[in-house]
């Protein structure tokens, strides 16, 4: 049985060793066996893991049967399972049990009818909140005056200051709820989405936040690439972090593939992956041309600066994908076989994700081979297009990126 090296898991202990093999049938068998033996609170967490193994229908069935939606892990898993199964009103799963849903829905309807402002509190990480902001801009543009909600948005969580600072420089700036802003109704993003699914048939549309222009001098025969091979490790959900991240061995094999098929000198790679000391040394020794920038990305603005230096962007499911897509830059997204269920919705909905994201999805469980091949083909195509472009024009792109000014209309 083949196992993959886990990402820096020496800092924590993972008892579920079977999750890291490439035998999906065995991993499912072992995880079900554990989930049905532990106590109820632990069952919610163990069953939640089954969604990362593609067991959506049975996971939903067991969570309901065992009444595990009382726990956050159970509600999270229920949302993922129901979204993957294409069910309606999936967002109900994330609404706090302390909220009386029907009276709250009536309160929202009344506020909208009276032309009052509602404040939607964004949830999740940086990528989640950027994605939500993109949708809420699309909401305001779809509604006729007086026919829909007047929406303000407010970033929440550990990254609220970084997200707020960034959004204030984008098309979402007029929607930001300040400290002194007054609204009659505050609701979470999951609650807003639940109300929306029940109350309107308008299509989901994701709008751009700003434009990032390339500012590099294009050299014929070379390609500037921004990459991120790993997501941030979540110690409370190691399998999510692992399944969305490319193992170091696979990263090095991909570099060897580029060297063999293209020539490493033809690509200028900026890598924002977080590596440990040993990994950095291996990369620097074998590929000194690669710029390791994982320790220097400390703001969304700096990430945008790196995006502006690149002609091609490759990333696993991290905030880099969301920033790129919502700023009108094409991005190659690497997704596991059982990816976050949001991508089913994002790629079907009109707007910046459908326009700008190229999906490269695993064909086999925990195996990135098919993604490596499709990414390599895209690099080759980009190199060919870049050579053609430089023959047609010698103009340089001097504008790095454009944030809307005060005269821009959302």
C-alpha positions as CSV (number, residue, x, y, z in Angstrom):
1,X,0.0,0.0,0.0
2,X,1.4,3.4,-1.0
3,X,1.5,6.2,1.5
4,X,2.3,9.9,0.9
5,X,4.4,12.1,3.1
6,X,2.3,14.3,5.2
7,X,2.9,18.1,5.3
8,X,4.9,19.0,8.3
9,X,2.8,16.8,10.6
10,X,5.7,16.4,13.0
11,X,4.2,19.3,14.9
12,X,1.0,17.4,15.6
13,X,-0.2,13.9,15.9
14,X,-2.6,12.3,13.4
15,X,-4.0,8.9,14.5
16,X,-5.9,8.3,11.2
17,X,-3.0,7.0,9.2
18,X,-5.2,5.4,6.6
19,X,-6.4,8.8,5.3
20,X,-2.9,9.3,3.7
21,X,-2.8,6.2,1.5
22,X,-3.9,6.1,-2.1
23,X,-6.3,3.2,-1.5
24,X,-9.6,5.0,-1.3
25,X,-11.7,1.9,-0.6
26,X,-9.5,1.0,2.3
27,X,-9.5,4.6,3.7
28,X,-13.3,4.6,3.6
29,X,-13.6,1.2,5.3
30,X,-11.2,2.3,8.2
31,X,-12.8,5.7,8.7
32,X,-16.3,4.2,8.8
33,X,-15.1,1.7,11.3
34,X,-13.7,4.4,13.6
35,X,-16.7,6.8,13.1
36,X,-19.2,4.2,14.4
37,X,-17.2,3.3,17.5
38,X,-16.5,6.7,19.1
39,X,-18.7,8.8,21.3
40,X,-21.3,11.1,19.9
41,X,-19.4,14.4,19.9
42,X,-16.4,12.6,18.3
43,X,-18.7,11.0,15.8
44,X,-19.5,14.4,14.3
45,X,-15.8,15.0,13.6
46,X,-15.2,11.5,12.3
47,X,-18.2,11.5,10.0
48,X,-17.2,15.0,8.7
49,X,-14.0,13.5,7.5
50,X,-16.0,11.1,5.3
51,X,-16.9,14.1,3.0
52,X,-13.2,14.3,2.1
53,X,-13.5,10.7,1.0
54,X,-16.5,11.3,-1.2
55,X,-19.1,9.6,1.0
56,X,-21.7,12.3,0.7
57,X,-25.0,10.5,0.8
58,X,-24.2,8.1,3.6
59,X,-22.6,10.9,5.6
60,X,-25.7,13.0,5.4
61,X,-27.8,10.0,6.4
62,X,-25.8,9.2,9.5
63,X,-25.5,12.9,10.6
64,X,-29.3,13.2,10.6
65,X,-29.9,9.7,12.1
66,X,-27.5,10.3,15.0
67,X,-28.6,14.0,15.4
68,X,-25.0,15.3,15.0
69,X,-26.1,18.6,13.5
70,X,-26.0,19.8,17.2
71,X,-22.3,20.1,16.7
72,X,-20.4,22.5,14.5
73,X,-18.5,19.7,12.7
74,X,-21.7,18.0,12.0
75,X,-23.3,21.1,10.5
76,X,-20.2,21.8,8.4
77,X,-20.2,18.2,7.1
78,X,-24.0,18.4,6.3
79,X,-23.4,21.6,4.2
80,X,-20.6,19.9,2.3
81,X,-22.6,16.7,1.7
82,X,-25.7,18.5,0.6
83,X,-23.9,20.9,-1.7
84,X,-22.1,18.0,-3.3
85,X,-25.4,16.2,-3.8
86,X,-26.9,19.3,-5.5
87,X,-29.6,19.8,-2.9
88,X,-31.4,23.1,-2.2
89,X,-31.3,25.3,0.9
90,X,-28.0,23.7,1.9
91,X,-27.0,26.8,3.9
92,X,-29.6,26.0,6.5
93,X,-27.0,23.6,7.9
94,X,-24.7,26.4,9.0
95,X,-27.3,28.6,10.7
96,X,-26.8,28.7,14.5
97,X,-29.3,26.6,16.5
98,X,-29.8,29.7,18.6
99,X,-31.5,31.5,15.7
100,X,-35.2,31.1,15.1
101,X,-35.2,30.8,11.3
102,X,-38.8,31.6,10.3
103,X,-39.1,34.8,12.4
104,X,-35.7,35.9,11.1
105,X,-36.7,35.4,7.5
106,X,-39.8,37.5,8.1
107,X,-37.6,40.2,9.7
108,X,-35.3,40.2,6.6
109,X,-38.3,40.4,4.2
110,X,-39.8,43.3,6.3
111,X,-36.4,45.2,6.3
112,X,-36.1,44.9,2.5
113,X,-39.7,45.9,1.9
114,X,-39.1,49.1,4.0
115,X,-35.9,49.9,2.1
116,X,-33.7,49.4,5.1
117,X,-30.0,48.4,5.0
118,X,-28.9,45.0,6.0
119,X,-25.3,44.2,7.0
120,X,-23.9,40.8,6.0
121,X,-21.1,39.6,8.2
122,X,-18.5,37.7,6.2
123,X,-17.2,34.4,7.5
124,X,-14.3,32.1,7.0
125,X,-10.8,32.8,5.8
126,X,-9.5,35.5,3.4
127,X,-10.4,33.5,0.3
128,X,-13.9,32.8,1.7
129,X,-14.6,36.5,2.4
130,X,-13.3,37.7,-0.9
131,X,-15.5,35.2,-2.7
132,X,-18.5,36.3,-0.7
133,X,-17.8,40.0,-1.4
134,X,-17.6,39.2,-5.1
135,X,-21.1,37.6,-5.0
136,X,-22.6,40.4,-2.9
137,X,-21.4,43.0,-5.5
138,X,-23.2,40.9,-8.1
139,X,-26.3,41.0,-5.9
140,X,-26.5,44.8,-5.7
141,X,-26.1,45.0,-9.5
142,X,-28.9,42.6,-10.2
143,X,-31.6,44.2,-8.1
144,X,-33.6,47.1,-9.4
145,X,-33.8,50.2,-7.0
146,X,-36.3,49.5,-4.3
147,X,-36.7,45.8,-5.3
148,X,-34.0,44.2,-3.3
149,X,-31.9,44.5,-0.2
150,X,-29.5,47.4,0.4
151,X,-26.4,45.5,1.4
152,X,-23.5,46.5,3.5
153,X,-20.7,44.0,4.3
154,X,-18.4,43.5,7.3
155,X,-15.3,41.4,7.5
156,X,-15.1,39.1,10.5
157,X,-12.6,36.7,12.1
158,X,-8.8,36.7,12.5
159,X,-8.2,38.4,9.2
160,X,-10.9,41.0,9.3
161,X,-8.5,44.0,9.4
162,X,-6.6,42.7,6.3
163,X,-9.8,41.9,4.4
164,X,-11.4,45.3,5.3
165,X,-8.3,47.2,4.2
166,X,-8.2,45.4,0.9
167,X,-11.9,45.7,0.2
168,X,-11.8,49.4,0.8
169,X,-9.5,49.7,-2.3
170,X,-11.8,47.7,-4.5
171,X,-15.3,47.8,-6.1
172,X,-16.7,46.8,-2.7
173,X,-15.6,50.0,-1.0
174,X,-19.0,51.6,-1.0
175,X,-20.5,48.5,0.7
176,X,-18.1,48.3,3.6
177,X,-19.8,48.8,7.0
178,X,-17.8,51.1,9.2
179,X,-17.6,51.2,12.9
180,X,-20.2,54.1,13.0
181,X,-22.5,52.6,10.4
182,X,-26.1,52.0,11.5
183,X,-28.1,49.1,10.1
184,X,-31.4,47.7,11.3
185,X,-30.4,44.2,10.7
186,X,-27.1,42.2,10.9
187,X,-26.9,38.7,9.7
188,X,-24.2,36.1,8.9
189,X,-23.4,35.3,5.3
190,X,-24.8,31.7,5.7
191,X,-28.1,33.2,6.9
192,X,-28.2,35.6,3.9
193,X,-27.5,32.8,1.5
194,X,-30.3,30.7,3.1
195,X,-32.7,33.7,2.8
196,X,-31.6,34.2,-0.8
197,X,-32.2,30.5,-1.8
198,X,-35.7,30.7,-0.3
199,X,-36.7,34.1,-1.5
200,X,-35.4,34.7,-5.0
201,X,-34.7,32.9,-8.2
202,X,-32.1,35.3,-9.4
203,X,-28.9,33.6,-10.7
204,X,-25.7,33.8,-8.8
205,X,-23.2,36.2,-10.4
206,X,-19.7,36.8,-9.1
207,X,-18.3,40.3,-10.0
208,X,-14.7,41.5,-10.1
209,X,-13.3,43.4,-7.2
210,X,-10.5,45.2,-9.2
211,X,-8.1,44.7,-12.1
212,X,-4.5,43.5,-11.8
213,X,-2.4,44.4,-14.9
214,X,0.8,42.7,-15.7
215,X,3.8,45.1,-15.3
216,X,6.7,42.9,-16.3
217,X,8.8,43.4,-19.4
218,X,8.0,40.4,-21.6
219,X,11.1,38.5,-22.8
220,X,10.5,36.2,-25.8
221,X,10.8,32.5,-24.9
222,X,10.5,33.0,-21.1
223,X,7.5,32.8,-18.8
224,X,7.0,34.3,-15.3
225,X,4.9,31.9,-13.1
226,X,3.5,32.5,-9.6
227,X,2.9,29.2,-7.8
228,X,1.5,28.0,-4.5
229,X,1.6,24.2,-3.9
230,X,0.3,24.0,-0.4
231,X,-2.6,25.5,1.6
232,X,-2.2,26.7,5.2
233,X,-2.1,23.7,7.6
234,X,-5.2,23.4,9.8
235,X,-4.3,21.4,12.9
236,X,-7.9,20.8,13.6
237,X,-8.5,19.3,10.1
238,X,-5.3,17.8,8.8
239,X,-7.0,15.7,6.1
240,X,-8.5,18.9,4.5
241,X,-5.1,20.6,4.5
242,X,-3.3,17.5,3.2
243,X,-5.8,16.7,0.4
244,X,-5.6,20.2,-0.9
245,X,-1.7,20.3,-0.8
246,X,0.8,18.8,-3.2
247,X,3.4,16.6,-1.4
248,X,7.1,17.8,-1.6
249,X,8.1,14.8,-3.6
250,X,5.5,15.5,-6.2
251,X,6.6,19.2,-6.4
252,X,10.2,18.1,-7.1
253,X,9.0,15.6,-9.7
254,X,7.1,18.4,-11.4
255,X,10.2,20.6,-11.5
256,X,12.1,17.7,-13.1
257,X,9.3,17.4,-15.6
258,X,9.6,21.1,-16.5
259,X,13.3,20.8,-16.8
260,X,13.0,17.7,-19.1
261,X,10.1,18.9,-21.3
262,X,10.7,22.7,-21.4
263,X,13.9,23.7,-19.7
264,X,13.9,25.3,-16.3
265,X,15.7,28.4,-17.6
266,X,12.6,29.2,-19.7
267,X,10.5,29.8,-16.7
268,X,10.9,32.3,-13.9
269,X,9.1,30.9,-10.9
270,X,8.0,32.8,-7.8
271,X,7.0,30.2,-5.2
272,X,4.9,31.4,-2.2
273,X,4.6,27.9,-0.7
274,X,5.5,27.6,3.0
275,X,8.5,25.2,3.1
276,X,10.6,24.0,6.0
277,X,14.3,24.6,6.2
278,X,15.3,21.2,4.7
279,X,12.9,21.7,1.8
280,X,14.1,25.2,1.1
281,X,17.7,23.9,0.9
282,X,16.8,21.1,-1.5
283,X,15.0,23.6,-3.9
284,X,17.7,26.2,-3.7
285,X,20.4,23.6,-4.4
286,X,18.7,22.0,-7.3
287,X,16.8,25.0,-8.7
288,X,18.5,28.2,-7.7
289,X,16.5,30.2,-10.2
290,X,13.3,29.7,-8.2
291,X,12.5,32.6,-6.0
292,X,11.1,31.4,-2.7
293,X,8.7,34.0,-1.3
294,X,6.6,32.0,1.1
295,X,8.0,33.8,4.1
296,X,7.6,37.3,2.7
297,X,3.8,37.4,1.8
298,X,2.3,39.3,4.7
299,X,-0.5,41.2,3.1
300,X,-3.1,41.0,0.3
301,X,-1.5,44.0,-1.4
302,X,1.9,42.3,-1.6
303,X,0.2,39.2,-3.0
304,X,-1.3,41.4,-5.7
305,X,2.2,42.8,-6.4
306,X,3.4,39.3,-7.1
307,X,0.4,38.5,-9.3
308,X,1.2,41.6,-11.3
309,X,4.7,40.3,-11.9
310,X,3.4,37.0,-13.4
311,X,2.0,35.9,-16.7
312,X,0.8,32.6,-15.4
313,X,-0.6,31.6,-11.9
314,X,-0.8,28.1,-10.5
315,X,-2.3,27.4,-7.1
316,X,-4.0,24.8,-4.9
317,X,-7.2,25.9,-3.2
318,X,-6.0,29.0,-1.3
319,X,-6.7,32.7,-1.2
320,X,-4.4,33.2,-4.2
321,X,-7.1,31.6,-6.4
322,X,-9.8,33.9,-5.1
323,X,-7.7,37.1,-5.3
324,X,-6.6,36.3,-8.8
325,X,-10.1,35.3,-10.1
326,X,-11.9,38.3,-8.6
327,X,-9.2,40.6,-10.0
328,X,-9.7,39.4,-13.5
329,X,-6.5,37.3,-13.8
330,X,-6.6,33.8,-15.1
331,X,-5.5,31.2,-12.6
332,X,-4.9,27.5,-12.8
333,X,-6.5,25.8,-9.7
334,X,-5.3,22.4,-8.5
335,X,-8.1,20.5,-6.8
336,X,-8.2,17.1,-5.1
337,X,-10.5,14.4,-6.3
338,X,-13.1,15.4,-3.7
339,X,-12.7,19.1,-3.7
340,X,-14.5,21.7,-1.7
341,X,-18.0,21.6,-2.9
342,X,-18.1,25.3,-3.5
343,X,-16.4,24.8,-6.8
344,X,-19.5,23.1,-8.2
345,X,-21.4,26.3,-7.7
346,X,-18.6,28.7,-8.6
347,X,-17.9,27.1,-12.0
348,X,-21.6,27.0,-12.9
349,X,-22.3,30.6,-11.9
350,X,-21.7,33.5,-14.3
351,X,-18.9,35.9,-13.5
352,X,-15.2,36.0,-12.6
353,X,-14.7,32.4,-11.4
354,X,-16.2,30.9,-14.5
355,X,-14.3,33.3,-16.7
356,X,-10.9,33.1,-15.0
357,X,-10.4,29.8,-13.2
358,X,-9.0,26.8,-15.1
359,X,-9.7,23.6,-13.0
360,X,-7.1,20.8,-12.9
361,X,-8.7,18.1,-10.8
362,X,-7.2,14.8,-9.5
363,X,-8.4,11.8,-11.5
364,X,-7.3,9.4,-8.7
365,X,-7.4,9.8,-4.9
366,X,-4.4,11.6,-3.5
367,X,-2.6,11.4,-6.9
368,X,-1.6,14.7,-8.7
369,X,-0.1,13.0,-11.8
370,X,-3.0,14.0,-14.1
371,X,-2.8,17.6,-12.8
372,X,0.9,17.8,-13.4
373,X,0.5,16.7,-17.0
374,X,-2.3,19.2,-17.7
375,X,-0.4,22.1,-16.0
376,X,2.7,21.3,-18.0
377,X,0.6,21.4,-21.2
378,X,-0.7,24.8,-20.1
379,X,2.8,26.1,-19.5
380,X,3.8,25.0,-23.0
381,X,0.8,26.7,-24.5
382,X,1.5,29.9,-22.5
383,X,5.1,29.9,-23.7
384,X,4.0,29.5,-27.3
385,X,1.4,32.3,-27.0
386,X,3.9,34.5,-25.3
387,X,6.4,34.1,-28.1
388,X,3.7,34.9,-30.6
389,X,2.7,38.0,-28.6
390,X,6.2,39.4,-28.4
391,X,6.6,39.1,-32.1
392,X,3.5,41.1,-32.6
393,X,4.3,43.9,-30.2
394,X,7.2,45.3,-28.1
395,X,5.1,47.5,-25.9
396,X,5.6,47.1,-22.2
397,X,2.8,46.9,-19.7
398,X,3.7,49.7,-17.3
399,X,0.5,49.7,-15.2
400,X,0.9,47.2,-12.3
401,X,-2.8,47.1,-11.2
402,X,-5.7,49.4,-11.0
403,X,-8.0,50.0,-8.0
404,X,-11.1,52.0,-8.8
405,X,-11.0,55.7,-8.0
406,X,-13.8,57.7,-6.4
407,X,-15.5,58.3,-9.7
408,X,-15.9,54.7,-10.6
409,X,-19.3,53.2,-10.3
410,X,-20.0,49.9,-8.8
